[in-house]
Amino acid sequence: MPVLRADEFASLLPEAAGPDAFGLFADRPLCVVEVGGRLDVGPLARVLPCVMAGVAAGPVTGPGPVGVDILLTDDPSAPRPWVSCPDLPAALGSLDAACRAAPHAAIALAQLLRLSSDLAVADALVAESFVYSMLQSGPEHRAWLAGRPTRTTGPPAGSGPPSDPVAVARAGPVLAIRLTRPEVHNAYDSAMRDGLVAALQVADVDPGIDEVRITGQGPSFCSGGDLTEFGTSLDPATAHAVRVGRGAALWVHRCADRTVVEVHGACIGAGMELTAFARRVVADPATEFRLPEVGMGLVPGAGGTVSLPRRIGRHRTAYLAISGSALGADTARRWGLVDELAPVGR
């Protein structure tokens, strides 16, 4: 993965709007620039059709260059929005491989984060749904669907009707919401989505509910979207209508100032995205966070491109989503994704 010096990058800028300098048609989905000084590509950030990464070796301070999508450094104490990578070449190699494996999704994710950071939450959720729905019909997601094994979930035949995927109980001013699909690590399916929305709608209109507490039953809080439902939507337009009309993200946001989420085990994809809207997040020290969607040819589609930048910044969100890297609870706490570490779900 070649790393451009600032002057080398500047020499390409006159041609930046053309198809042959950056992006998919130039076989450069990722552009990496050395940023020892201040590199300001802000005016071009919305038009560069590639993922823009800045790298710096040694100590870094302050917010870093304007306009880039990801900032990487080997400084272990780097502040936000930098991502600290002990092995910088290895991190760049992994990032480059991820962008080349799913260039449509990686570039669309960077472009979406540039746009939605300035939007109101409700508008940003609509923008996310547009991009997600478009990518559902793209070549990368179709290839991912074709390559995955057939999977089934749910109780064995003859075991009776399935239980509700969401359990709701009220104790005075506290509304307790529990995800109850432990046999699949609380994989997020349409039934769980609908149950969560119904419970949150009650909290939204009931002033007597002072706190909404969301937990997960079993070994994990939520393992992300139920893969058995991927590829089952009729078409991208209908998928967009369902996501905007029935999604849980807006309702978590509407109740956010009263919501506490306790996470443990796997907190992946939708589980991580919805959680980040809450006012307070408590995580078990062994919790692992991850955003796998770009590797599926998609972008986070449960509100993550909206909730996560507002907690950890768009640069760190872009890195997690494009690289697919796992984030431990300690780092999540330092970044601000988690507010407290405590034993949960044991």
Residue pairs with C-beta under 8 A, 6 or more apart in sequence:
1 30
1 32
1 92
1 93
1 95
1 96
2 32
3 32
3 33
3 34
3 55
3 92
4 12
4 31
4 32
4 33
4 34
5 33
5 34
6 33
6 34
6 35
6 36
6 37
6 39
9 31
9 33
9 39
12 21
12 22
13 41
13 44
15 21
16 22
16 44
16 47
16 48
17 47
19 25
19 26
20 26
21 28
22 28
22 31
22 48
22 49
22 50
23 29
23 48
23 49
23 50
23 107
24 49
24 103
24 104
24 107
26 50
28 50
29 50
29 51
29 99
29 100
29 103
29 106
29 107
30 50
30 51
30 53
30 95
30 96
30 99
30 100
30 106
31 48
31 50
31 51
31 52
31 53
32 53
32 54
32 55
32 92
32 96
33 39
33 52
33 53
33 54
33 55
33 68
34 54
34 55
34 56
35 54
35 55
35 56
35 64
35 65
35 68
35 71
36 56
38 65
39 54
39 65
39 67
39 68
40 65
40 66
40 67
41 48
41 52
41 65
41 66
41 67
41 68
42 66
42 67
43 67
44 67
45 52
45 66
45 67
45 68
45 69
45 114
46 111
46 114
46 115
49 107
49 111
50 107
50 110
51 69
51 70
51 95
51 99
51 106
51 107
51 109
51 110
51 318
51 322
52 67
52 68
52 69
52 70
52 110
53 68
53 69
53 70
53 71
53 72
53 92
53 95
54 64
54 65
54 68
54 70
54 71
54 72
55 71
55 72
55 73
55 88
55 92
56 64
56 71
56 72
56 73
56 75
56 82
57 73
57 74
57 88
58 73
58 74
58 75
59 75
59 77
60 73
60 75
60 78
60 79
60 82
61 79
62 79
63 80
63 81
64 71
64 81
64 82
64 315
65 71
68 315
69 110
69 113
69 114
69 314
69 315
69 318
70 83
70 95
70 315
70 318
70 319
70 322
71 81
71 82
71 83
71 315
72 82
72 83
72 85
72 88
72 91
72 92
72 95
72 319
73 82
73 83
73 84
73 85
73 88
74 84
74 85
74 86
74 87
74 88
75 82
75 84
76 84
76 86
77 84
78 84
80 312
80 313
80 316
80 335
80 336
81 313
81 314
81 315
81 316
82 315
83 91
83 315
83 316
83 319
85 91
91 323
94 323
94 325
95 319
95 322
95 323
98 106
98 294
98 295
98 322
98 323
98 324
99 106
99 107
99 322
101 140
101 295
102 140
102 294
102 295
102 296
102 297
103 140
104 135
104 138
104 139
104 140
104 297
105 135
105 138
105 140
105 141
105 293
105 294
105 296
105 297
105 298
105 299
106 294
106 322
108 131
108 134
108 135
108 299
109 131
109 294
109 299
109 300
109 305
109 318
109 321
109 322
110 318
110 322
112 127
112 128
112 131
112 299
112 305
113 305
113 309
113 314
113 317
113 318
114 314
115 127
116 123
116 124
116 127
116 128
116 305
116 306
116 309
117 309
117 314
119 127
121 250
121 253
121 306
121 310
122 250
122 253
124 305
124 306
125 244
125 247
125 249
125 250
125 303
125 306
126 244
128 299
128 300
128 301
128 303
128 304
128 305
128 306
129 240
129 243
129 244
129 247
129 301
130 240
131 299
131 305
132 239
132 240
132 243
132 298
132 299
132 300
132 301
133 236
133 237
133 239
133 240
133 243
134 236
135 141
135 297
135 298
135 299
136 233
136 236
136 239
136 298
137 235
137 236
138 297
139 297
140 296
140 297
141 296
141 297
141 298
142 297
143 297
144 295
144 296
144 297
145 230
145 231
148 227
151 227
151 228
152 228
153 183
153 184
153 187
153 189
153 226
153 228
154 162
155 162
155 183
163 180
164 180
164 195
165 179
165 180
165 181
165 189
165 191
165 192
165 195
166 177
166 178
166 179
166 180
166 192
166 195
166 196
166 198
166 199
167 177
167 178
167 180
167 217
168 175
168 176
168 177
168 178
168 195
168 199
168 202
169 175
169 176
169 178
170 176
170 209
173 208
173 209
173 210
173 211
174 209
174 210
174 211
174 212
174 213
175 199
175 202
175 203
175 206
175 209
175 211
175 212
175 213
176 213
176 215
177 196
177 199
177 200
177 212
177 213
177 214
177 215
178 214
178 215
178 216
178 217
179 186
179 192
179 196
179 214
179 215
179 216
179 217
179 221
179 222
180 186
180 217
181 187
181 189
181 192
181 217
181 218
182 216
182 217
182 218
182 219
183 218
184 223
184 226
185 218
185 219
185 220
185 222
185 223
185 265
185 266
186 192
186 216
186 217
186 218
186 220
186 221
186 222
186 223
186 271
187 222
187 223
187 224
187 225
187 226
187 227
188 222
188 223
188 224
188 225
188 226
188 269
188 270
188 271
188 302
189 225
189 226
189 228
189 229
190 229
192 226
193 246
193 247
193 248
194 246
196 248
196 251
196 274
197 246
197 247
197 248
197 251
200 212
200 248
200 251
200 252
200 254
200 255
201 251
202 209
203 209
203 212
203 255
203 258
204 251
204 254
204 255
209 258
210 258
211 258
211 259
211 260
212 255
212 258
212 259
212 260
213 259
213 260
213 261
213 262
214 259
214 260
214 261
214 262
214 275
214 278
215 221
215 261
215 262
215 344
215 345
216 222
216 262
216 263
216 264
216 265
216 271
216 345
218 265
218 345
219 265
219 266
219 345
220 264
220 265
220 266
220 267
220 271
221 262
221 263
221 264
221 265
221 266
221 267
221 271
221 275
221 287
221 345
222 263
222 266
222 267
222 268
222 269
222 270
222 271
222 272
223 266
223 268
223 269
223 271
224 266
224 268
224 269
224 270
224 271
224 272
224 292
225 269
225 270
225 301
225 302
230 296
233 239
233 242
243 301
247 302
247 303
248 274
248 302
248 303
249 273
249 274
249 277
249 302
249 303
249 306
249 307
250 303
252 259
252 274
252 277
252 278
252 303
252 307
253 277
253 303
253 306
253 307
256 277
256 278
256 279
257 279
258 279
259 277
259 278
259 279
259 280
260 278
260 279
260 280
260 281
260 282
261 274
261 275
261 278
261 280
261 281
261 282
262 282
262 283
262 344
262 345
263 271
263 275
263 281
263 282
263 283
263 284
263 287
263 338
263 344
263 345
264 283
264 284
264 286
264 287
264 344
264 345
264 346
265 284
265 286
265 287
265 288
265 345
266 287
266 288
266 290
267 275
267 283
267 287
267 288
267 289
267 290
268 288
268 289
268 290
268 291
268 292
269 290
269 291
269 292
269 293
269 300
269 302
269 304
270 301
270 302
270 304
272 289
272 290
272 291
272 304
272 308
272 337
273 291
273 300
273 302
273 303
273 304
273 307
273 308
274 302
274 303
274 307
275 281
275 307
276 303
276 304
276 307
276 308
276 310
276 311
276 312
276 337
277 303
277 307
280 339
280 340
281 337
281 338
281 339
281 340
282 338
282 339
282 340
282 341
282 342
282 344
283 329
283 332
283 333
283 338
283 340
283 341
283 342
283 344
284 329
284 341
284 342
284 343
284 344
284 345
284 346
285 329
285 330
285 341
285 343
286 329
287 328
287 329
287 332
287 338
287 344
288 326
288 327
288 328
288 329
289 320
289 326
289 327
289 328
289 329
289 332
289 337
290 320
290 324
290 325
290 326
290 327
291 300
291 304
291 308
291 320
291 321
291 324
292 324
293 299
293 300
293 301
293 304
293 321
294 321
294 322
294 324
295 324
299 305
299 321
300 308
300 321
304 317
304 321
305 317
305 321
308 316
308 317
308 320
308 337
309 317
311 335
311 336
311 337
312 335
312 336
312 337
316 335
319 325
320 327
327 335
327 337
329 338
329 341
330 341
332 338
333 339
333 340
333 341
